[in-house]
Amino acid sequence: MAILDKDATVKDIIDLGRKEMGEMADVSDATGQFRNLLLEQLNRVLRMEQAEGKKDFTRLPKIRIGVCPGDGIGPAISEQAVRVLEHLLEAELRTGRIELVMIDGLTLERRLETMEAVPADVLKKIKTCDVLLKGPTTTPKGGSLESANVMLRKQLDLYANVRPVQLPEEGIDWIFFRENTEGEYALGSQGIELPGKLAVDFKVTTDLGTRRIARAAYEYAAANGKTNIEIVTKANIMKKTDGNFSRICHEVAMDYPDLKLEDWYIDIMTAKLLDKTRRSDFQVFVLPNLYGDIITDEAAEIQGGVGTAGSANLGDEYAMFEAIHGSATRMIEDGRGAYANPASLIKASAMLLRHIGFSDRADKLEKALEEVANGPEKVVLTGHEDGATGEQFTDALLARL
């Protein structure tokens, strides 16, 4: 309660009362909104608890691969990735064992028109597919339009974002398991604002969500001869959310006694990725959503730039594969779309092939990519007219395949 000056008038008292009543009403609205958010998240936990077992993508009699080009440079690089998939899956496409489904409408213009992060008709088509190859999409700053990526991860329950980074000449062979459906991103468009006063955003961590991303990382490590796991949080500051994330990761690790776990804070880990005396020791990382988003961009830059890195978003029923970079709309505005580097989405295509049971072709594609990008006769893309086009890059890649 504010204290009035001894010379306050009746009007001052009335104005102050109205102000305090308004603030109390704002707080009441905000607490009601927070209650609804908690109930929504508890319902999400219930859905996770009731989920059926994992789909074995390698045993499906027919596999439908959806392709969403997105916007910005998305259509340009998606076209090249589809050329590669059509080449490598020619026999399966001919017999109908695999079907490529082109899905339009995941553009910024259409999303603004419908004011849906993913238009309902587009989402319906996506759900008829088993896996999705997705080009970059643009998320406007501010406003209430949520990221298409965040919405797809929620709707398809793609809880594991898996991003490999390799630089053999420096002993780097990293793979990041980023929790993909929680953290700051789960409620990023549902914060509370008291205009002119303050704004609050929310971060959510569930026990089940953490357990399943930890288990995904440990299962990968155990199956691929890895021994070191890095748990990356800011548990010294975010004591409830990150603190529980670290604790649960250690609990799950009791089922994997051969794995060595280390706890890191996100700030020092970003530094240690640059430490050439230490970074070759790292193998598998498991971390919450926001930290994973940031640090994998840093790791990709070490590898050669965000344009070189692909990304898998894995769930029990669906999977989505994409580049880790954005839509680079400036390149389109400058008329340079043809010079966009398709390597990231083609690398994501290799991850897709491996996920649906074509590891031999994925290996072949990754080897050819390495030759085209870094071999003696490498094709240099600069994003400008002084470099190759994405089509020329893919022509050279297909020649090697």
N, C-alpha and C positions, 0 to 999 in steps of 0.2 A: 504494500500500500504506500503510495507516494505521500509525502508530508507537505502540506500547503504552507505557504508563507503567511505570517500573522496578518498581513494586509490583504489577503485574498478576498475577492468579491464573491457574491453568490454565483455569478456567471462562471468564475474560475472553478468553483466547486462542482458546478453542473458539467462543465467541459471535461474536467478531470474524471468525473464519474463515468461519463460517456466513453471516454478513451479507455478506461480500465475495463468497462463492460465489453467494449469491442475486442480488446486484447484477450479477455477470458473466452469470448465466443470463438476467436481464432484458435486458441489453444484447445478448446473443446472439439472443434472440427478436426484439428490435427491429430488429437489422440484417438478420435473415432476412425480416422483414416488409417492410423497405425494399427489399430485393432483389426481392421479388415485385412491389412497386409499380413499380419500374423496368422489369421485364419486361412488365408490363401496359401501361405507357405506350409502350414500344417496339413492342408489338403494335398499339397504336392508330395509331402512325405508319405502320406497314406497311399497315393498312387504309385510311388516308388516301391512301397512295401508289397503292393498287390501285383506288380509287374510280372509277366510271364518270363520264362527263360530266354536265353540268347538264341537268336536265329543263326544257323550255320550257313553263311552266304555261299560257301563253296559247294553245298549240296543241293542248292535250289535247282529244280528242273529247267527253269527259265529265269533269266536275270534281266530286269528292266533297269537300264541306266538312264536317269533323267539328266538333261543338260539345260541349265539356266544360265544364259550368257551374261545377265546382269546389265550394268550400264558403264559409262565411261569407256575405258579400254577393254572392258569385259567381253563384248562381242568379238573384238579383234583377236584377243588371245584365245577365246573359246573356240573360234573357228579353226585355229591351228591345232589345238588339243584334240578336237574331234577328228581332224585329218589323221592324227597319229593313232587314235583308238580305232578308227575304221580300217586302218592298215593292219594293225596288230590283231584285230578281232574279225578279220574278213571272213573266215570260215564260219565262225559262230553266228555272225550277223546274217550270213547267207542261209544257214539252216534254221534260223529262228531261236537258237539256244540263247542268244543275247539280242536285246532290242534297245536301240538308242531312241529316246523319247525327247524331242525338242520342246522345251517349255518356255514360252514367251510371257512377258508381263511383269517380270521382276525388275522393273525399271523405276527410277526415281519419279518419273512423270506419272506412271500408273499408280505408284504408291501414294503420291501426293493427291492424286485424283480421288482415290478411295479412302485416303487417310488410314491405311492399314500398312503395318510394317511388311507383311506379306499378304497381298490380296487373296481373298478367300478362294477364288477359283484357281489361282496359282497353287496355293497350298493343297487343294484337293488333288490336283494333277501330280504334285510332288509325292503325295502319300500313296499313289498307285505304283510308284517305283520302289526299287530296293535300295539303290544307291544313287547319289546325286553328284554330278560334277558342276560346280557353281563358279561363275565368274564374279569378279568384285562388284559390290553394290555401294552406292553412295548413301551416307547418313547425314542429313542436314544438322548443322549445329543449332542447339536450342530447340524450342518447340516441343511437341509431344509425339513426333513420329519416331518410333523405336527402330533400332538397327534391325535390318532384315536378318542378319546373321544371328543376332541374339534371339529373335523370334523363332527362327528355324531350329536353333539348338533347344529351345524350350519345347516347341511343338513336337519335335521328333525325338526328344530326350537324348540328345547327342552329348553325353556327359564327359567324354574323354576327347580333348583336343590334343592330337599327337603330332609333334613337329620334330623331324630329324634334322640334324645339322652335321655335316661332315667336311673335314679339311684334312685329308690323310697325311699330307706332307708336314703338318704340324701336330699330328697325333690326336686330332679332334674327331671323336665319333660320339656325338651327344644325341640323346632323344629326350624330349620334354613331354611330360604328361601333365597337361594343364586341365584342372577342373573347369568344366565348360558351361555349367548351368546355374552356378550360384555366385557368391561373392557380390561385388558391387554391381555386376551386370544384371543380376536377377531382378533387381528393383530399380534399375537406373533411371527409368522414366516415371517413377512413382514416388519421388521424394516429396517433402513438404516444404512450403515456403510461406513465411509470414511477410508479405510485401513491405519492403523498406526496412525490415528488421533483421531477418535471418532466413537461412535455408538449410535443410537437413536432408542428406541422402542416406540410404541404408545399405548395409552389407549383411548377407545371410550365409551361414554355414550350417549344414545339417550333418548329423552323424552318418546317416546312410549315404549321402552324397559324397562325403569324404572317404568312407570305407570303400566305395566302389572305384573311385579314381586311384586310391592307394593300391588296391588289389590289381587293377589293370596294369599299373606300373610294375608291380612286383612280379606278376605273371609273365610280363614281357621280359623282365630281367632274368628270371629263372629259365625261361625257354630259350634265351639267346646267349647264355653264358656270361651274363653281366654280374658283377659283384657289388658295385657301389651305387648307392641311392642317395641323392641329395634332396632333403626336404627344405623347401624355401618358403619362409613366412616373414611376418613382422610381429611375432608372438610376444615380443617384449612390450609392444605398444597396443596392439589389437588383441587383448588378453582373452577375450571370450571367443571370437571367431577364429583368429589365427592360432590361439592357444589350443583350442579344441582340434583344429586341423592337425597340428603337430602331434598332439597326444594320440589321436586316433590312428595316424600313420604309424606310430610306434606300436600300437596295439595290434594292428593288422600284420606288422612285420614279425610278430611272434610265430606266425605260420611259415616264415621263410628264414630259418636260422642261418642260412649260408650268406645272406645279404648283409652288407655293412652299411649302416645308416649314419648320415651326418646331418645335423641341423644347421641351417644358414639363415641369416636375415637377408632380405631382398637387397638392401643397399650394398652390403659387402659382397654379395654374390655377383651383382652387376660389375663390381670392380674385379673380382677374381676371374671372370670370364676373359678379362684382358691380361691376366697374369700368365705369361708364357711358361713360367716355372711350375705352375700349379694346374692349369686348366686341362692338360692332357690326362689328369687323373679322373676327371669327371666322366660319368657314363649316362646314368638315368636320373632325371629330375622329376619330382612330383611337387606341384605347387598350386595355390589357389588361382582363381580366374584372372584377376587384374595383373598380378605379378607375372603370370605366364604370358599374357598378352605383350607386356613390355619387354621382358627379358628375351623372348624368342625373336623379337625384332632385332635386338642387339646381337644375338647369336647369328641370325641370318646375315647381318651386316659383316660380321667376322668371316662368314663363309664366302661372301662376295656380293652381298646386297640382298634386300628383301625380294628382289625380282628373281632370285635363285632358289627360293624356298617354297615347298609345297606344304600342305597341311591336311590332316585327316580329322574329321569329327565323327566319333564312333559312338553308337548306342547299341542296345540289344536288338532293336528291330530295324533301324535304318543306319545309314552311314552317308556322310557328305564330305567331298574332297574339294579343296580350293587353294588358291594362292593366298599367301599371308598378307599381301600388300593391298592397298586400297584401289579405288577406281581411276585414279590419276586423270581426273576430268580436265585438268589444264592441258594435258597432251592432246585431247580431243579439241579443245578450244583453239589450240595452236595449229591444228591440222596435222598432228604427228601420230595419229592413232596407228597408222600402218607400221610405225617403228617401235611399237610396244613390244617388250620382251615376253614371249610366251613360255619361257622356260619354267617359271614357277607353276603354272597350271599344267604343263606337261609333266612336271615332276609329281604333281598331285595325281595325275592320271596313272603314273606308275604305282603310286600307293593304292589307288583304286583297283588296279589290276591284281596286285598282290592280295588285297582284301577279299576279292571274289574268287581266288584260287588259281590265278595265272602268274605265279611267282617267276617262272622261267622267262616269260615275256616282260615282266617288270624288270628283271635283272638285265635283260637285253636292252630295254629302253634306257635304263639308267646308265649303262655303259656307253651307249651311243650319245646320250646327252652330255656326258663328261667329255667325250671326244670332240663334239661340236663346240662345246663351250670353252674347253681348256686345252684341246689337243694341238698338235703342230699346225693343223689347217683350220684352226678355230674360226668360227663366224662371230664377228664382233658386233654387238648391238650397243648403240649409244643413246637410243631414244631420239636421235636426230638424223638428218639426211646424210651425215658423214659416216653413218653406220649402216648395217644391214637392216632389212625389214623383217618383221616377224615371219612373213611367208618365206623369205629366203633362208632364214634360220631353220624353219621346218622342212624346207626342200632338202637342205643338207642333212638333216636328221633322218628323213625318210630314205635318203640315198644310202646311209649307213645301216639302216634297218633292212 
